[in-house]
Amino acid sequence: MSSKITIDWCGREIDIEYRWVGFSNAADTTGTADTNHTTGQPASSRAAGAAGAADVDGTATTLGSMGPDDAFHHMPPAHDTPVMVFLHEGLGSVSLWKDFPDQLCARLRMRGLVYSRPGYGKSTPRPAHQHWAPDFMHQQAYEILPKLITRLGIEKPWLFGHSDGGSIALLFAAAFPKQVRGAVVAAPHLFVEQISIDSIRRAREAYLHQGLRDRLSRHHDDVDSAFFGWNDAWLSPAFRSWNIEPNVSDIVCPLLALQGEQDEYGSLQQIHRIQQLQPASEIIALAECGHSPHRDQPEAVITVVSEFIQRQH
């Protein structure tokens, strides 16, 4: 179950699907629960953080007594600990994360925010005539994400980004150094590789002819909006020169980069380049792991991320 919030972007109102995950150890009296379609500004007392939050009937609950689908979808963060914001891959959505955010936040004793970017999930679809420009990830990092976390009362979150979401996390961390505690990126893209283009072309064939469209349609209200927004952008000749290495050089927050050794959408040069640009960063290559470390090696990822964040305190 997820909620929606409306923000203004490029002169039009768009709905963003989101879901709170995490645990509660104390009642939260900072504000009223969001409704399924929130349009008002959050109360000024809704500061960033994560742990305590009241259930909608005022009863404190813990994640251990809840299923993933029950985990505080509507409540704002409390003051105690940071929030982890999850940024999905190029074909992802709230539902495609499944219960990984719940499990990671339970281990971290944080709250988490999972959301679907415009064009994905139950968020406002991409207009059929609209073709995303090569800077579409920059737009998400510089325009959508700041508006969303401000509206939801989140200050200085941790970021967990996967694939395109990892690139967006890097761009946000570079542009807003005082607004982020740290970033974890899984299979991020810093530059375009032929392996990426080849796999994205194969994904297009699978979508058109091999049933991928039907599988994705369970996770997106407008599946063509999600797929072709991403696929057309990446396969555009103009995208070949896309590169965020200069942005990564500007990051000052703690940074962990993960990648599977069998990643079919990028080589390990992506995370090696992060460490070259950011010597203080930590990188980990995961064996027996493809492009989605949180699905292929969830326990390993949860352990590595937990240990990394603990070292920052």
C-alpha positions in Angstrom: 0.0 0.0 0.0 1.4 3.4 -0.9 0.3 7.1 -0.7 0.6 10.0 -3.1 1.7 13.6 -2.7 1.3 16.4 -5.3 4.2 18.7 -6.2 4.6 21.4 -8.8 7.1 20.6 -11.6 7.7 22.6 -14.7 4.4 24.5 -14.2 2.2 21.5 -13.8 1.0 19.4 -10.8 2.3 15.8 -10.7 1.5 13.0 -8.2 4.4 11.2 -6.6 3.7 7.7 -5.2 5.6 7.0 -1.9 5.7 4.6 1.0 7.2 5.0 4.5 9.0 2.0 5.8 10.8 1.3 9.0 10.1 0.9 12.7 8.7 2.8 15.6 9.8 2.8 19.2 7.9 5.9 20.5 4.7 7.8 19.8 5.1 10.7 17.4 3.1 13.8 18.3 4.6 16.1 15.7 1.8 16.0 13.2 -1.2 14.2 11.6 -0.8 11.3 9.3 -0.7 12.0 5.6 -3.8 11.0 3.7 -3.7 9.0 0.5 -3.4 12.2 -1.5 -1.5 14.8 0.4 -1.6 18.3 -1.0 -1.0 20.5 2.1 2.4 21.6 3.3 3.8 19.5 6.1 3.7 21.0 9.6 6.8 22.9 10.5 7.4 20.5 13.4 7.9 17.6 11.0 11.7 17.5 11.1 13.9 14.9 9.6 14.8 11.7 11.3 13.5 8.3 11.5 12.7 6.2 14.5 9.6 7.1 16.5 6.2 7.4 14.9 2.8 6.7 16.1 0.5 4.3 14.3 -2.5 6.0 12.8 -4.7 5.2 15.8 -2.0 6.6 18.2 -0.6 3.2 19.2 3.1 2.7 19.0 4.1 -0.3 16.9 7.3 -2.1 15.9 8.3 -3.4 12.5 8.6 -6.8 14.1 4.9 -7.0 14.6 4.1 -5.8 11.1 4.3 -7.0 7.5 6.0 -4.9 4.9 2.7 -3.7 3.5 1.7 -2.3 7.0 4.8 -0.2 7.7 3.7 3.3 8.4 2.8 4.4 4.9 1.4 7.7 6.0 3.4 9.0 8.9 6.1 11.7 8.7 9.5 11.0 10.1 10.2 11.7 13.7 13.2 13.5 15.2 15.4 10.7 16.5 17.4 9.2 13.6 17.9 9.8 9.9 15.7 8.7 7.1 17.0 6.5 4.3 15.6 7.6 0.9 15.5 4.8 -1.7 15.9 5.8 -5.4 14.9 3.0 -7.8 16.5 1.8 -11.1 15.5 2.8 -14.6 12.5 0.4 -14.7 11.8 0.4 -11.0 9.0 1.6 -8.7 7.8 1.5 -5.1 6.5 -2.1 -5.5 9.6 -3.4 -7.3 11.8 -2.8 -4.3 9.6 -5.5 -2.5 10.7 -5.8 1.1 14.4 -4.9 0.8 13.9 -1.3 2.2 11.9 -2.7 5.1 14.7 -5.2 5.9 17.5 -2.7 5.6 15.7 -0.1 7.7 14.9 -2.7 10.4 18.6 -3.5 10.6 19.6 0.1 10.6 16.9 1.1 13.1 15.9 3.9 10.7 12.8 4.9 8.8 12.9 4.8 5.1 11.1 6.6 2.2 10.5 4.7 -1.0 9.0 6.6 -3.9 8.3 6.2 -7.7 9.7 8.9 -9.9 7.4 10.7 -12.4 6.6 8.2 -15.2 6.9 5.2 -12.9 4.7 3.1 -10.6 1.6 5.0 -9.6 3.1 8.4 -10.1 2.0 10.7 -12.8 2.9 9.0 -16.2 5.2 10.5 -18.7 3.1 12.2 -21.5 3.2 10.0 -24.6 4.7 12.7 -26.7 7.5 13.5 -24.2 11.0 12.2 -24.8 13.4 12.5 -21.9 16.6 14.5 -22.6 20.0 13.2 -21.7 19.9 15.2 -18.5 16.8 13.4 -17.2 18.6 12.1 -14.2 19.9 15.6 -13.4 16.4 16.9 -13.4 15.4 14.2 -10.9 18.3 15.0 -8.6 18.0 18.8 -8.8 14.3 19.3 -9.1 12.1 16.4 -8.1 14.0 15.0 -5.1 14.5 18.3 -3.3 10.9 19.2 -3.7 9.8 15.7 -2.4 11.9 15.6 0.7 11.0 19.2 1.6 7.3 18.5 1.3 7.7 15.3 3.4 9.7 17.1 6.1 12.9 15.2 5.6 16.2 16.8 6.4 19.7 15.4 5.7 18.7 11.9 4.7 20.9 9.0 3.8 20.4 8.0 0.1 20.3 4.4 -1.3 20.2 4.5 -5.0 20.2 1.6 -7.5 21.4 1.9 -11.1 19.9 5.2 -12.5 18.8 5.9 -9.0 22.4 5.5 -7.9 23.4 8.1 -10.4 20.6 10.4 -9.2 21.9 9.9 -5.6 25.4 10.9 -6.7 24.1 14.0 -8.5 22.1 15.1 -5.4 25.0 14.5 -3.0 27.3 16.6 -5.2 24.8 19.5 -5.7 23.4 19.6 -2.1 26.3 18.7 0.2 24.6 20.2 3.3 21.4 18.3 2.7 22.6 14.7 2.8 24.3 12.6 5.5 25.7 10.0 3.1 25.1 7.9 0.0 25.0 4.2 -0.8 24.9 3.5 -4.5 24.4 0.1 -6.1 25.4 -0.5 -9.7 25.6 3.3 -10.4 26.4 4.8 -13.8 29.0 7.5 -14.1 29.5 7.2 -17.9 28.0 5.2 -20.8 29.6 1.9 -21.7 28.9 -0.4 -24.6 27.9 -3.2 -22.2 25.1 -0.9 -21.0 23.8 -0.1 -24.5 23.9 -3.7 -25.5 21.9 -4.8 -22.5 19.4 -2.0 -22.9 18.9 -3.0 -26.5 18.2 -6.6 -25.4 15.8 -5.2 -22.8 13.9 -3.5 -25.6 13.6 -6.8 -27.5 12.4 -8.5 -24.3 9.8 -5.8 -23.8 8.5 -6.0 -27.3 8.7 -9.7 -28.0 9.5 -11.8 -24.9 6.9 -10.9 -22.2 8.8 -8.2 -20.2 6.0 -5.8 -20.8 3.5 -8.1 -19.1 5.8 -8.6 -16.1 6.5 -4.9 -15.7 2.8 -4.0 -16.0 2.2 -5.3 -12.5 4.4 -2.5 -11.2 3.5 0.5 -13.3 0.1 2.0 -14.0 1.4 3.1 -17.5 4.1 0.6 -18.3 4.9 2.2 -21.7 5.6 5.5 -19.9 8.1 3.8 -17.7 9.8 1.6 -20.2 10.1 4.0 -23.2 11.0 7.0 -21.1 14.1 5.1 -19.9 14.9 3.0 -22.9 14.5 5.8 -25.5 16.7 8.1 -23.5 19.5 5.6 -23.0 19.5 4.5 -26.7 19.5 8.1 -28.0 22.7 9.0 -29.8 22.8 12.2 -27.8 23.1 10.1 -24.6 26.4 8.5 -25.6 28.3 11.5 -24.2 26.5 11.6 -20.9 29.0 11.7 -18.0 28.8 12.6 -14.3 32.4 12.1 -13.3 32.9 15.9 -12.7 29.9 15.8 -10.3 31.2 12.9 -8.4 34.4 14.8 -7.7 32.4 17.3 -5.8 30.9 14.9 -3.3 31.9 15.4 0.3 29.6 13.1 2.3 30.4 9.4 3.2 30.0 7.3 0.1 29.7 3.5 -0.4 29.5 2.0 -3.9 28.5 -1.6 -4.5 28.4 -3.6 -7.8 28.0 -7.2 -8.8 30.9 -8.9 -10.6 28.4 -10.2 -13.1 26.6 -6.9 -13.7 25.2 -7.0 -17.2 24.6 -3.3 -17.4 28.0 -1.9 -16.5 31.6 -3.0 -15.7 33.4 -2.6 -12.4 35.1 0.4 -13.9 32.1 2.4 -12.7 32.8 1.9 -9.0 36.6 1.9 -9.5 36.2 5.3 -11.1 34.2 6.5 -8.0 37.1 5.5 -5.8 39.6 7.3 -8.1 37.5 10.4 -7.9 36.7 10.0 -4.2 39.6 8.2 -2.4 37.8 8.3 0.9 34.9 6.3 -0.5 34.5 2.6 0.0 33.7 0.2 -2.9 32.7 -3.4 -2.8 32.5 -5.9 -5.7 30.0 -8.7 -4.9 30.6 -12.2 -6.3 27.7 -14.2 -7.8 25.8 -10.9 -8.3 24.4 -9.2 -11.3 23.0 -5.7 -11.8 20.7 -5.8 -8.7 22.8 -6.5 -5.6 19.8 -5.9 -3.3 18.0 -8.8 -5.0 20.9 -11.1 -5.8 22.7 -10.7 -2.5 20.3 -9.0 -0.1 21.9 -10.2 3.2 25.4 -9.3 2.1 24.2 -5.8 1.0 22.3 -5.3 4.3 25.4 -6.3 6.3 27.8 -4.2 4.3 25.6 -1.1 4.4 24.9 -1.5 8.1 28.5 -1.7 8.9 29.4 1.2 6.7 26.8 3.5 8.3 27.8 2.4 11.8 31.4 3.5 11.0 30.2 7.0 10.3 29.0 7.6 13.8 
